[in-house]
Amino acid sequence: MSGTVSAALMTSPARPRALVSYAHADGADSVDHLAQELRLRGIVVARDIEDFRAGHSLGGEMAEAIEADIIVAHLGPAALESKPVMQRELGPALREFARTGSPIVVLVPHGIGDTREQVDATLAGQLPYSAQATWAPAPEPSGEALSHDSAAQVARAALHSLYAPGRGQAHEGWRALLLTRGGSRHGDGLVLDATTLTGGPVRRAGDPTDWARVKRAIDDIVVTLSAHGPTRKITLTTNAHATGGFLFGLAFNRPANWELRLSGPAGDCLASTRRTPDGLIELRVDGPPADRRLFIGIDLAAREVAAGIDRLCAEQGSRPGTQVVFERKNSGEDLVPQQISDAAAALSARIKAIVDERAPERIDLFIAAPSALPVLLGAEMATVGLPIGLWEHDNTHYVHTLDVTP
């Protein structure tokens, strides 16, 4: 990103907000994909069709919208002819960035030229200060909507522009809210919202393709924040599947020197040094010696995980070489934060010991536990060195959500 704005004027927002600027005639699919990928990367997104209020002047609504931290402009042929897009949103935003360093403007040319030179010629004279923008060329030809992959590239560029190395002062600690099951009543900071893909009012396990998008977004966030400055502290509030929590912990892991704190109504959970799974029962079933799979069930919520794994094995017609399920000795009392932290650390240590003993080729995880536990477990298992299969229960049986390789 070019520009001569003083570093003292630039700041990195704790809870970033974006406006997606576009013309309706250019189609909504590309904009839908852009909005989804931005939300997956922690950015709250406004769009005129969703957020502009009936009865209010369009000019006033646009003036408020460009107060966002970042404007992502989908520049199709219709947008270039749109006075509201070009003169009321992008023009003022670029002038304000040149003056103060905010908002950042990301230009996504789509169908207005096959090369940067052609795009520059098309935009000549229409956008003053366009050299100050972040450019995210879209490879799809005119007439085709942006793919999820292309939208992800744009969202990654937007995230990096917001949290570029040296942009603003380093935070003392990051905060994030991870949502894959819907909204949460508490939490702030980056809002990673995958609810439309994996959750919603009807309980869903989520599709592996969608979970792969979630993982890619979380990986983009940890890479960007790690490069932004020396801060390696993050506090997470979550209303998420075990899969989402594990993926977050796997990214913000202890070997990478991240200090991860889980915030909840009952208190905060931190990494623990506990190595003995006190208060837990270990149930082990050995299957065919030649089978090198390791099934690990963690049932801290009395959800009959062992029975669910048995049903899955019956459906598959095979049993893993080793199956271990951990259950609570006393499931009648709620776990306090320290117990959750201790359980995550102790379970990770025990799983690694079983791996050393059995030398499996992969691990499959089945977790029913407070939402903080899969996050902390993921942060501890980043060095296990094996493919890990993640599973979710969808009220009737277990569904495979994603394979990850730490």
N, C-alpha and C positions, 0 to 999 in steps of 0.2 A: 504494500500500500504506500503510495507516494504522498507527499505533503510536507508542509513546514510548520505545522501547528506545534506550539510549545508543549513539551512533555508535562509541564505543570498543569495544563488545561485538560489533559486527558485522564480519564478515570475508567476503571473496570467495574461495571455494575455488579452488585451482589445478586440482584434478581433481574436479569435482563429481559427487556420487552422488545418485540419486533413488530413492525407493520409489513405485511406483504402487499406490495403495490402492483396493480395489474389492471387490465381492461377486460371486462366480461366477454367481449367478442373474441378474445384470444383463447377462450376455453378455460374451464375450471379444473380439469384433471391435473394439469401441471401445478397449479396453485395448491390443490389439495395435497399433492405429494411434497411440495416444498414446506407447507405448514406442518405436515406430519413429521418430517425429518428435523425441522427446527425444534418442535416440541420434544422429540426424543432426546435432543441434546440440551435440554434444560431451559429453553427460551420460550417465554410466554408470547403467544402469537395473536395479533389482532388482524382481522380482515374486514373490509368495508361491509360485506354482505352479512357478517356476523355481529359486528360491533358498532357500526355507525347507527345512531339512534333516530328513529322516526320523529319528524317534527322539528329536527334541529337543522341548521343550515349546513349544506355540504362543505362550504368553505371553512366554517368553524370546526366541523368534525375533522377535516383534513389537517387543519392547523394543530389540533390537539394530537392527532395521530403521529405527526412528524416529530413530536416530542419523545418518541420511542428511542431506545438506545441504538437500534439498528433498523434500517429499511432495506428489505429485499425486494428488488424491482424485477418483475417478470416482463421483459421488454419484447413483446410480440408486435406484429404489424399494427394491430389496433391500439396498443398502448402508445405507440409513437404518434398516433393521430389524436390521442386523448389529451385535451387541455387540463382536466383535473389531475391526471397522472403526471404529465411532464411539467406543467407550470405551477401546480398547487402542492404537489408532493415532492417530486424529485429535485426540481430546481431550487426551491427554498432549503431542502435538506442538504444538498451539496454546498450551497453557500454557507449554511450554518456550520457544516463540518469544516470548511476551509477557515472559518473564523474561530471556532471553539474546540474542534476535535470530536464533536458529537452532533447528530447521530452518524454512525458509520453507514455508508450506503454500499450495498452489494448489487451489482448490475448483472442480470442473467439474460443476455441476448438469446432469443429463441426464434429462429425463422426469419431473421433480418440480415443474414449474411453467413457465409460458410467459414470465413476467416476473420481474425481480429481487424485486419485492414478493411475488409468489406463492412464490418460492423461500424468501425470508426467513420467510414465514409457516409454510412446511412445516418449516423447520429450527428454528423458535423453541424455545428451551430445550434443544435437543439438542447444540449445539456452543458451549460457552463460549469467549469470545475470538474468535469467527468473524469479527468485524470486523477482526482483525489479518491475515486471510488475503488472498491475491491471488485475485480472482474472474475466472474465464474462462468466461462463459456459453456454452453449446453451443446452436446454433440448430436442430439437428435435432429433429423431434418425437419423442415417446415411441415406442419400438418400432423406431426406425431407428438403426443404428450410426453413430457419429461418422465423418464423412468424413475423408479425408486433409487436406483444407483446414482443417476445423475443428480437427483434432488439431494441425495446424501452428500455428494461432493460439494454442492452449493452450501448446504448447512454446515459442513465441516469448515469451509472457507469463512463463513459468517462467524462461527464460533472462534476460529483462530483470530479473526480481525478484532473481535471483542476483547479477547484475552491474549493479545500478542505479547511476546516477551518484552518487558520494559514498559508496557503501556499502563501508566498509572502506578500507584503504590501497591505493593504486594499485600494481600489480605492477611490478617493475623490467623484466620481460619475460614475455610469455606463452609457453606451450608447448602444442603440439597434436600429435595423432596422427591422421592421415587414413587410414582403412581402407575400401577398396572391393573388395579382393581377399582379405580374410581378416586374421588376426591378424599382429602384428609382435612380434619378440623384444625390441625396444627402443623407447624413446619414452615420454613421459608427458604430463601436462597434460590438456587437453580431448581427449576421445576421440570423433572424428567417425566413426561406424561405419555405412557404407552397404552392408556386405557382403551382407546378406540381399536387397537390392534389385538389386545390380549384379555381385556376385561369387560366392564360394562355391567348393566343390571342383571344379565344372565351369566351365571358362573361358567367360565370357559377355561380350559387348560392352556389354550394358545397354540398356534401353529409353528412348527420349526422355522419356517421362512420368516415369520414375523419376529420370533425370538432372536433370529440371526440379525435382524435389523436393530433390535434393541441392544444386542451385544455390541454391534459395530458403533452405535451411538455412544454407549458408555465408554468404549475404548477411545473414541475421539475425545471425549470429555477429559478422561484421565491424562491422555497425552498432552492436550492443550493446557490444562491446569498445571501439569508438571513442568512444562516449559515456560509458563508465565512468570514464575518466580520461585523462591526457595520454600514457600509454605507447603507443608505436607500434612495439614490437619483438616479434617472434614467431618462435619456433624450431619448425619442422615436421619431424616424422618421418612417412614415408609408405610405405604399401604399397597403391598405387592405380593405376587406369587413368590413361592420359594425360589423358583427359577430366576426371577428378576433380582431378588435379594442376593442370591449366590453369585450372579454375574457381576453385580456391583462390588461385592466384597472381593471377588477374584481380581477385578481391575484395580481397586484401591487397597492393595495388599500390603502386609507387613514387610516382606522382603524388599519392597520398593520404598520402604521407610514412610509409608502413609500411616498416620495416627487416625484411626476410624472410631467415631463415637456414634452410637445409635440413640436417638432421642425418642422417648415415648411418654405417655401419660403417667406411668408408674415410676419413671426415672430413666437415667441414662445407662447404657451398656457400653463397656470398654473392653479392649483386649485383655485377656487374663493369662496368667502363667500356669494355671492349673493343668496338671497332666494326668490326674486320676479321676475317672468318671464316677465320682461319689453320687450315691442316690440313684444309680442307673443299673438296670439288669441287662446283661448281654446274652441274647438268644442266638445260637449258631446252628446252622444246618449245612452239612457238607454234601455236595452233589457229586457228579461225575469227576473223577480226578483229572481227566484230560481237559475239562472245561476251565478256561482261565479267566472267566468273568467273576467279578466280585460285586454282589448286591449288598448295599448298605441301607438299612432302614433306620430312620431316627423318628421315634414316636414319643414326643414329649407332650402330646395333646390328647392322648387316649383315642386315637382315630383308627385303631386296628390296622396299622400299617403292615404288620406281618401277614394278616389274612389277605390284604390287598395284593401283596407280592405273591402269595401262594396262588391267587386267582390268575395273576399275570402269567406265572409259570405254567399253569394249566392251559391257558389260552395259547401260549407259545409252544407248548408241548415239550418243554425242556426246563431243567433247573440249572442255575449257575454252579460252578465249582465250589463257591463259598458264598453263603448268605448269612449276614449278621444283622440282627435287629436290636436296637437299644431302646428300652422302655424305662419309664420311671417306676421306682418302687412304690411311691406314693403319688398317685395322680389326682388326689382329691384337693390339693392346694395349688393356688396359682404360683408360678415361678416368679421370684423377684429378679430385678435386673442383674444382680451379682451372680445368681444361680445360672442365668442364661449365659452370661459371659464365661463363667467357669465351665459350663457344659460344652460350649463351642470349642474352647481350647482343649479340653480333655478328650472330646470326641475326635478332633483332628489328630491329636497325638495317638489315640488308639487306632484310628483308621490307617495312619502311616505305619504303625507297628504291624498291623495285619497285612499291609502291602509288602512289607519287608519279609514277612513269614511266608506268604502264599505266592508272591511274584505274579500277580494277575496281569492281564494285558489291558484291562480297562476296569473302571469303577462305574457302577450305576447307583445314583442317589435317589432315595425316596424319603421326603422330609415332611413331617407334620409337627410343627413347633411354633412358638412365638416368632413373629416376623424378624426380630433382631438376630435370631440364631443362624439362619442360612447366610445372612450377610457376613457375620463374624466367622462362620465356618469357611466361606469362600475366601476370606482374607487370609486364613491360616493354611489353605490347601493349594496356594499358588505354586508351591514347589514340589507337588506330589509327582509331577512328571508323567502322568498317564492321561489318556482320554477319559473324560468324565461324562457319563450320560445323565441328563437331568430329566426327572419325571414329575408330572402333576396328576392329582386325582381329580376327576371331573364328576364326582358323585356316584359313578357306577364302576369305574375301573381306572387303572393307571394309563396315562398317555405320555408318550415320549415327547419332550419339548425341544431338546437341543443336546448336541454333543460338543463339548469344549475341550481344548487341549491347553492346560496351564503352561 
